[in-house]
Amino acid sequence: MATELISARYGDLDLWPTGVAVEAMLEGQLAAAAAVRSQGGAIAAAVDAAAERLRGAGGRLIYAGAGTSGRLAVQDGVELGPTYDWPEARTVYALAGGMDALLRSVEGAEDDAAAGEAAIARAEPTCQDVVIAVAASGRTPYTLGALRAAGAAGALTVGMANNAGTPLLEAAGHPILLDTGAEVVAGSTRMKAGTAQKIALNLLSTAVMLRLGRIYKGLMVDMRVSNQKLAGRAIRMVQEISEVDEATAATALAQAQGRTKLAALIALGATPEEARGLLGDNRDNLRSAIARLKRG
């Protein structure tokens, strides 16, 4: 596997001055980012397919992985709640070793394919669900077991791996190859491989939220207003969208109970009830709701 290769270039890494070693590691991180570029089309295809499954009320995002890959996958899912108000009930995690493995290594857990299958079976996936499985090697038994079980249940499957021609990519409905090659520290996939995975996960989930109407004009219009900083951000978003002053935006946001989309429509002249109706009639898409409001 490319991620396990020992690079002759770094054979004397421990003898290099710290500044030179850090520069070499940074170069590797930049190369990891570049490795994602070739997969833009594959990521976009996965996004469109995933958004189609998730538009209904019941579709879930299910993340599967082990070790560093699994932790990165969990982080991606957790952040969707406060950022895009993605419901916790619609996010599931299949992490080798259980959620305790977020804080401490659970040795051997990644080798248990049956445990991956069982984790997916407990989630009871359907054709509305999207499973994102991540493994640097592309052959981690737990992750592969989870992906195959999800596919057999009819879920959409997305596989991310850092090695070509591996079982995970072959089994995934939407394979995404992040070809980062040998690591500066041989086999330490928390470095280049992990960086590429983090970028790809960010791109995938953010673009899914975009397609689901949770982003409008580059703004996080479904953001949860949970503190003063975010309340200020929400007011500024309403000002930007509705072209009103701060006081009007703040009043609208209060009437909308902190929901930015509703507040923007209220600031544009809709009553709270009308605003809710407009969003309901337009599949929660703010752009369509505003267009409908302006048409009268």
C-alpha positions as CSV (number, residue, x, y, z in Angstrom):
1,M,0.0,0.0,0.0
2,A,1.3,3.5,-0.9
3,T,0.4,4.8,2.5
4,E,2.7,2.2,4.1
5,L,5.8,2.8,1.9
6,I,9.0,4.0,3.5
7,S,10.4,7.0,1.6
8,A,14.1,7.2,1.1
9,R,13.8,10.9,1.0
10,Y,13.0,11.0,4.8
11,G,15.5,8.3,5.9
12,D,17.5,10.9,7.9
13,L,14.5,12.9,9.1
14,D,15.5,12.6,12.7
15,L,18.9,14.2,11.9
16,W,17.4,17.3,10.1
17,P,17.2,20.7,11.8
18,T,13.7,21.2,13.2
19,G,12.9,24.0,10.8
20,V,13.8,21.8,7.8
21,A,11.7,18.8,9.2
22,V,8.7,21.1,9.7
23,E,9.0,22.4,6.2
24,A,9.1,18.9,4.8
25,M,5.9,18.0,6.8
26,L,4.2,21.1,5.6
27,E,5.1,20.3,2.0
28,G,3.4,16.9,2.6
29,Q,0.3,18.6,3.9
30,L,0.1,20.8,0.8
31,A,0.5,17.7,-1.4
32,A,-2.4,16.1,0.5
33,A,-4.6,19.0,-0.4
34,A,-3.6,18.8,-4.0
35,A,-4.4,15.1,-4.1
36,V,-8.1,15.9,-3.5
37,R,-8.3,18.1,-6.6
38,S,-8.5,15.2,-9.1
39,Q,-11.6,13.9,-7.2
40,G,-13.7,17.0,-7.6
41,G,-16.0,15.3,-10.1
42,A,-16.4,12.2,-8.0
43,I,-17.2,14.3,-4.9
44,A,-19.7,16.3,-6.8
45,A,-21.4,13.1,-8.1
46,A,-21.6,11.7,-4.6
47,V,-23.1,15.0,-3.3
48,D,-25.9,15.1,-5.9
49,A,-26.8,11.5,-5.2
50,A,-26.6,12.0,-1.4
51,A,-28.8,15.1,-1.5
52,E,-31.4,13.3,-3.5
53,R,-31.6,10.6,-0.8
54,L,-31.6,13.1,2.1
55,R,-34.3,15.5,0.8
56,G,-37.0,13.5,2.5
57,A,-37.6,13.8,6.2
58,G,-36.1,10.5,7.2
59,G,-32.8,10.2,5.4
60,R,-29.7,10.0,7.5
61,L,-26.0,10.5,7.2
62,I,-24.2,7.5,8.6
63,Y,-20.4,7.8,9.1
64,A,-18.2,4.7,9.4
65,G,-14.5,4.3,10.1
66,A,-11.8,3.3,12.5
67,G,-8.9,5.1,14.2
68,T,-7.9,8.5,12.7
69,S,-10.3,8.0,9.7
70,G,-13.2,7.3,12.0
71,R,-12.5,10.2,14.3
72,L,-12.3,12.6,11.3
73,A,-15.6,11.2,10.1
74,V,-17.3,11.7,13.5
75,Q,-16.0,15.3,13.7
76,D,-17.5,16.0,10.3
77,G,-20.9,14.8,11.3
78,V,-20.9,16.4,14.7
79,E,-20.2,19.9,13.2
80,L,-23.2,19.7,10.9
81,G,-25.6,20.2,13.8
82,P,-24.6,23.7,15.0
83,T,-23.5,24.9,11.6
84,Y,-26.5,23.8,9.5
85,D,-29.0,22.7,12.1
86,W,-28.8,19.1,10.7
87,P,-30.8,17.0,13.3
88,E,-28.8,14.8,15.6
89,A,-31.4,12.1,15.0
90,R,-30.4,12.1,11.3
91,T,-26.7,11.5,12.0
92,V,-25.4,8.0,13.0
93,Y,-21.8,6.9,13.8
94,A,-20.3,3.5,13.3
95,L,-16.9,3.9,14.9
96,A,-14.7,0.9,15.6
97,G,-14.4,0.4,19.3
98,G,-17.4,2.6,20.0
99,M,-17.5,6.3,20.8
100,D,-14.9,5.7,23.6
101,A,-12.4,5.3,20.7
102,L,-12.7,9.0,20.1
103,L,-10.5,9.6,23.2
104,R,-8.4,6.5,23.4
105,S,-7.2,3.9,21.0
106,V,-9.2,0.6,21.1
107,E,-6.6,-1.8,19.7
108,G,-7.9,-4.6,17.4
109,A,-11.3,-3.0,17.0
110,E,-10.6,-2.1,13.4
111,D,-10.0,-5.8,12.5
112,D,-13.5,-6.9,13.3
113,A,-15.6,-6.9,10.2
114,A,-18.5,-8.5,12.0
115,A,-18.6,-5.5,14.4
116,G,-18.9,-3.1,11.5
117,E,-21.7,-5.1,10.0
118,A,-23.4,-5.2,13.4
119,A,-23.1,-1.5,13.9
120,I,-24.8,-0.9,10.6
121,A,-27.5,-3.5,11.4
122,R,-28.3,-1.6,14.6
123,A,-28.8,1.5,12.6
124,E,-31.3,-0.3,10.3
125,P,-30.4,1.7,7.2
126,T,-32.8,2.2,4.3
127,C,-32.6,3.5,0.8
128,Q,-33.0,7.0,2.1
129,D,-29.8,6.8,4.0
130,V,-26.2,7.8,3.0
131,V,-23.2,5.9,4.4
132,I,-19.8,7.6,4.2
133,A,-17.1,5.1,5.0
134,V,-13.5,6.3,5.4
135,A,-10.3,4.2,5.6
136,A,-6.8,5.3,4.6
137,S,-5.8,1.7,3.7
138,G,-9.0,1.1,1.8
139,R,-9.2,-2.4,3.4
140,T,-9.9,-1.9,7.1
141,P,-12.2,-4.9,8.0
142,Y,-14.5,-3.0,10.3
143,T,-15.1,-0.2,7.8
144,L,-15.4,-2.5,4.9
145,G,-17.9,-4.7,6.8
146,A,-20.0,-1.6,7.6
147,L,-20.0,-0.3,4.0
148,R,-20.9,-3.7,2.5
149,A,-23.8,-4.1,5.0
150,A,-25.1,-0.7,4.2
151,G,-25.0,-1.3,0.5
152,A,-26.8,-4.6,0.9
153,A,-29.5,-2.7,2.8
154,G,-30.0,-0.3,-0.1
155,A,-28.3,2.7,1.4
156,L,-26.2,5.0,-0.9
157,T,-22.5,4.3,-0.1
158,V,-19.6,6.6,-0.4
159,G,-16.1,5.3,0.2
160,M,-13.0,7.3,0.8
161,A,-9.6,5.7,0.7
162,N,-5.9,6.7,0.1
163,N,-4.9,3.6,-1.8
164,A,-6.1,2.7,-5.3
165,G,-7.6,-0.6,-6.2
166,T,-8.7,-1.4,-2.7
167,P,-11.9,-3.3,-1.5
168,L,-13.5,-0.2,0.0
169,L,-13.4,1.7,-3.3
170,E,-14.5,-1.3,-5.2
171,A,-17.5,-1.9,-2.9
172,A,-18.6,1.8,-2.7
173,G,-21.3,3.1,-5.0
174,H,-19.3,6.4,-5.1
175,P,-15.6,5.7,-4.6
176,I,-13.3,8.7,-3.8
177,L,-9.6,8.0,-4.2
178,L,-7.4,10.4,-2.2
179,D,-4.0,9.3,-3.5
180,T,-1.6,10.8,-1.0
181,G,1.2,8.3,-1.4
182,A,4.0,7.7,1.1
183,E,3.9,9.6,4.4
184,V,6.8,11.7,5.7
185,V,6.7,9.4,8.8
186,A,6.0,6.0,7.2
187,G,2.5,4.7,7.9
188,S,1.5,7.7,9.9
189,T,-1.8,8.3,8.1
190,R,-2.8,11.0,10.6
191,M,-0.6,13.2,8.4
192,K,-1.1,13.4,4.6
193,A,-3.9,10.8,4.4
194,G,-5.8,12.3,7.3
195,T,-5.5,15.8,5.9
196,A,-6.9,14.7,2.5
197,Q,-9.7,12.9,4.2
198,K,-10.6,16.0,6.3
199,I,-10.7,18.1,3.2
200,A,-12.8,15.6,1.2
201,L,-15.3,15.2,4.1
202,N,-15.6,19.0,4.5
203,L,-16.3,19.3,0.8
204,L,-18.8,16.5,0.6
205,S,-20.9,17.5,3.7
206,T,-20.8,21.2,3.0
207,A,-21.9,20.7,-0.6
208,V,-24.7,18.4,0.5
209,M,-25.9,21.1,2.8
210,L,-25.7,23.5,-0.1
211,R,-27.8,21.3,-2.3
212,L,-30.4,20.9,0.5
213,G,-30.9,24.6,0.7
214,R,-29.1,25.2,4.0
215,I,-26.7,27.8,2.5
216,Y,-27.9,31.0,0.8
217,K,-25.6,33.5,-0.8
218,G,-22.7,31.9,1.0
219,L,-24.4,32.3,4.4
220,M,-25.2,29.6,6.9
221,V,-28.9,30.4,7.0
222,D,-29.8,27.3,9.1
223,M,-27.2,28.0,11.7
224,R,-28.3,27.4,15.3
225,V,-28.2,30.6,17.3
226,S,-26.8,29.3,20.6
227,N,-24.8,32.2,22.0
228,Q,-24.3,36.0,21.7
229,K,-21.7,35.7,19.0
230,L,-24.0,33.6,16.8
231,A,-26.9,35.9,17.5
232,G,-24.9,38.8,16.2
233,R,-24.0,36.8,13.1
234,A,-27.6,35.9,12.5
235,I,-28.7,39.6,12.8
236,R,-26.0,40.5,10.2
237,M,-27.2,37.7,7.9
238,V,-30.8,39.0,8.1
239,Q,-29.5,42.6,7.4
240,E,-27.6,41.3,4.4
241,I,-30.4,39.2,2.9
242,S,-33.3,41.5,3.5
243,E,-31.4,44.9,3.2
244,V,-32.7,46.2,6.5
245,D,-31.1,48.0,9.5
246,E,-29.9,46.2,12.6
247,A,-32.9,47.0,14.7
248,T,-35.3,45.6,12.1
249,A,-33.2,42.5,11.7
250,A,-33.0,41.9,15.5
251,T,-36.8,42.3,15.8
252,A,-37.5,39.9,13.0
253,L,-35.0,37.4,14.4
254,A,-36.8,37.5,17.8
255,Q,-40.2,37.0,16.1
256,A,-38.6,34.0,14.3
257,Q,-37.3,32.6,17.5
258,G,-33.8,32.6,16.2
259,R,-34.4,31.0,12.8
260,T,-32.5,33.1,10.2
261,K,-34.6,32.0,7.2
262,L,-37.8,32.9,8.9
263,A,-36.4,36.2,10.1
264,A,-35.2,37.2,6.6
265,L,-38.8,36.6,5.2
266,I,-40.3,38.5,8.2
267,A,-37.9,41.4,7.6
268,L,-39.0,41.4,4.0
269,G,-42.6,41.9,5.1
270,A,-44.1,38.5,5.7
271,T,-45.9,37.6,8.9
272,P,-44.3,34.7,10.9
273,E,-47.2,32.5,9.7
274,E,-46.7,33.5,6.1
275,A,-42.9,33.0,6.4
276,R,-43.4,29.5,7.7
277,G,-45.9,28.7,4.9
278,L,-43.5,30.1,2.3
279,L,-40.6,27.9,3.5
280,G,-42.9,24.9,3.7
281,D,-44.2,25.4,0.2
282,N,-40.7,25.8,-1.2
283,R,-39.0,22.8,0.5
284,D,-37.3,25.1,3.0
285,N,-35.4,26.8,0.2
286,L,-34.9,30.5,1.1
287,R,-34.2,31.7,-2.4
288,S,-37.4,30.2,-3.7
289,A,-39.4,31.5,-0.8
290,I,-38.1,35.0,-1.3
291,A,-38.9,34.9,-5.0
292,R,-42.4,33.7,-4.2
293,L,-42.9,36.5,-1.6
294,K,-41.7,39.2,-4.0
295,R,-44.1,37.9,-6.7
296,G,-46.9,38.3,-4.2
